[in-house]
Structures are given as structure tokens and as C-alpha cells.
């Protein structure tokens, strides 16, 4: 039986995605750099009755990424689904961003996606198919101060999605992306005035309520399931009508 791998699974969005994929009947590997966060997600998935294992992994460590996927192949028959969700998002004015900070953001948000997709993709190609979903962001549409490095990395994830969909399609591998809007997660701690930010979000969204992590997870479920069997290379915006693409 193949397994669904979810990176950044210790956060609110990753946890919801892991729980939904488990509810869909997949065994799940919940992956996070934070051991406690990964374990908390593992407990939630297990409490729901899902088959799950937690992994502590730094996506900047290429050897560790490769080792994890090798163990998954040996123990679980390979990776059938990959959700690239892990990300870091330091808020620094563009003119003050150091090369080291820029490189660190891309090491996780872009190179980490690449490494996981390559390792998982090799297993999927050997098995005759699979599904990869890259989590991008509404910030790729611009207009967010202090997040230039993050926006650039997420824009790269959109382009990577299309490139992999084109190249891996003949192997039966579908590659899509979801682009979340302003979901109420711990990421909002970067805003100094949460109440003002909430008003800002609702002013810009067409739907005048905040989305839930479960609503993003439902789109991931669709993109990894049989109902999207002829969908690849697409980025689906999940932002309550803030940006319509």
C-alpha cells in the first residue's frame, strides 16, 4: 500500500490536509521540522482512526529527505501522494533582505519542494502513477510588504508545478497546486494588529467570512482523488474570491 506524505503537517493547514487524506483512506506520513507539532498531528490522525506515522525532517537536508523516502518505500510500498506544504516566511523589507535569508527561504519553500517531488516522483513513476500537490500562496499575486522572498519562492512553486505536470504526465503522475488565501493560522502572527488584518481580509474577499483549513484540505482531497483524474498542471485559488484567476 502506498502512502500520502504531507510536509509542514504540524501547522494548521498541513494538519487539516493530513486528517482529510487519512479520512479518504490513505495511510499518511506527517512530516515537520518540529517534532512536537508532527506528533500532535499524528495523534489527531490516529484518533480519527487513520494509519499514520510522524517524521521529523528539515527539508534543507537533501540526504535526510532522500533517506525518509527510501524508508517509506521499504516500509510502506512507496509514495502515492505528496503534498508539499512546508514553508517559512520571514518578514523583512526587501532592501534589507540578506542573501542568507533569501537562500534559506528558497531552500525550504522551493528547493525542498523540488527534493520531495523528485524523490516521490521516482517512486510514483515506478508504480505507474501518483499525485503531487504543491501549496503556493495568494502572495504570488503581489501587494504584500516584507514578503518578497516568500512570494518569489511560491511563484517558483507555481512554475515548478507546470513543469512537472508536463514532464511527469507520461508516467501517470498528476501535479497540481493550491493557492491558499488568508486562512486564520499561526502565520497571522506576523501582523501587528490581528483585528485590523481580519477587517482587511474581509474587505478584500468576495465571501465575507474567513476560510477554514478544512476547506483547503477538501481541495487537496479533490486534486489527489479520482474525481480529478484528468486535471494536471493547474493552480486552484482558494481565497474566498480575493483574487480571481
C-alpha angles and dihedrals in degrees: 000000000000122000137226113235118204118186121203086027093152093072127080097262095042092048092052091048092050092049092048094049090049089050087052087060102261126134105236136213108202110204128191139147087231109075094198093050092049090049092050090055091046090055092050093050092045091049088055088055096256128144105244146160128191124224129191107213139161106211090207088070106082094186092052091049091052092046093052093052091046090054090047089053092051097043103033107023096255141298118302098170131029124188111189101203108137116112144156123214117189112183110226128148108255095242090056100046111119122218088243093057092046091050092048093053092050092044089063105027100039112012090041090054089049094050094048093045091050094049093044093041092057090055093045092049091052090049093048100251151358144161132259124191121189117201109220127167146244087244089079085078090063137233103105118119119221095016103089094122092048093046091050091051093049091047087054089053090057091052091045089053092057094043093051093044089056096045101038098041093090087058091057092254118137118204123192139154137222120209111204122205124211102320116178100254137131087278088079089072087087088073116085096212111039094184092052091047091051090054090047091053095049091047090057100040122084090215107063099219137069119263123239127231088242090063091057090045089055090059091049088050090054093048093050096042137079095263090071095047092130097042121099139142093029133130113209117203113221102182110115092258097304090128120020113200 
